Amino acid sequence: MSTLQIRLKNCIQTILEFEPDLRSEIWNHHFSQEFLMLKNYLQHIDSMELVEDDVQRLEIATDNFLSELRLSSNKEGQPHKRLLQ
């Protein structure tokens, strides 16, 4: 497995860690299909040919997603539940 594949896998796994939390909230029906797609991609990463620019864009998108979740948690007064890598 290449470094790019490992980085992509880390992004997807990080997002998937939030699935139980998002399922318990009103977001469930909004993201259920996306979580299924991410799980499917995760199974096929080993056969994907990746380039640095694409992986960097996905890392930035993952960081933005996590930032939005943190902002949402702060607005609702909920403490952070996870330590992220």
C-alpha positions as CSV (number, residue, x, y, z in Angstrom):
1,M,0.0,0.0,0.0
2,S,1.4,3.4,-1.0
3,T,1.7,6.4,1.2
4,L,-1.1,8.1,-0.7
5,Q,-3.4,5.1,-0.2
6,I,-2.6,5.2,3.5
7,R,-3.4,8.9,3.7
8,L,-6.7,8.5,1.9
9,K,-7.6,5.5,4.1
10,N,-6.9,7.6,7.2
11,C,-9.2,10.4,5.9
12,I,-12.1,8.0,5.2
13,Q,-11.7,6.1,8.5
14,T,-11.6,9.4,10.4
15,I,-14.9,10.5,8.9
16,L,-16.5,7.0,9.4
17,E,-15.7,7.3,13.1
18,F,-18.4,9.9,13.4
19,E,-21.1,7.7,11.8
20,P,-22.5,6.5,15.2
21,D,-22.7,10.1,16.5
22,L,-24.4,11.4,13.4
23,R,-26.8,8.5,13.2
24,S,-28.0,9.4,16.7
25,E,-28.9,12.9,15.6
26,I,-31.2,14.3,12.9
27,W,-28.4,14.0,10.3
28,N,-28.9,10.3,9.9
29,H,-31.1,10.4,6.8
30,H,-28.8,13.1,5.2
31,F,-25.6,11.2,5.4
32,S,-26.5,7.5,5.3
33,Q,-25.9,7.1,1.6
34,E,-22.6,9.0,1.8
35,F,-21.4,6.7,4.7
36,L,-22.2,3.7,2.5
37,M,-20.2,5.1,-0.3
38,L,-17.2,5.8,1.9
39,K,-17.3,2.3,3.3
40,N,-17.3,1.0,-0.3
41,Y,-14.3,3.2,-1.3
42,L,-12.5,2.1,1.8
43,Q,-12.6,-1.5,0.6
44,H,-11.1,-0.6,-2.8
45,I,-8.3,1.8,-1.8
46,D,-5.7,-0.8,-2.4
47,S,-6.5,-0.9,-6.1
48,M,-6.8,2.9,-6.6
49,E,-4.2,4.9,-8.4
50,L,-3.9,8.2,-6.6
51,V,-2.0,11.4,-7.1
52,E,-0.8,13.8,-4.5
53,D,-3.0,16.7,-5.5
54,D,-6.2,14.6,-5.1
55,V,-5.2,13.2,-1.7
56,Q,-4.3,16.7,-0.5
57,R,-7.7,18.0,-1.6
58,L,-9.4,15.1,0.3
59,E,-7.3,15.8,3.4
60,I,-8.3,19.5,3.3
61,A,-12.0,18.5,2.8
62,T,-11.7,16.1,5.8
63,D,-10.2,18.8,7.9
64,N,-13.0,21.2,6.9
65,F,-15.6,18.6,7.8
66,L,-14.0,18.0,11.2
67,S,-13.8,21.8,11.8
68,E,-17.5,22.1,11.0
69,L,-18.3,19.3,13.4
70,R,-16.2,21.0,16.1
71,L,-18.0,24.4,15.5
72,S,-21.4,22.6,15.7
73,S,-20.4,20.9,19.0
74,N,-19.2,24.2,20.5
75,K,-22.5,26.0,19.5
76,E,-24.5,23.2,21.2
77,G,-22.3,23.3,24.3
78,Q,-21.3,19.7,24.0
79,P,-17.8,18.6,24.9
80,H,-15.6,17.0,22.4
81,K,-15.8,13.2,22.7
82,R,-12.9,12.1,20.6
83,L,-9.2,12.7,20.2
84,L,-8.4,13.0,16.5
85,Q,-5.2,12.2,14.8
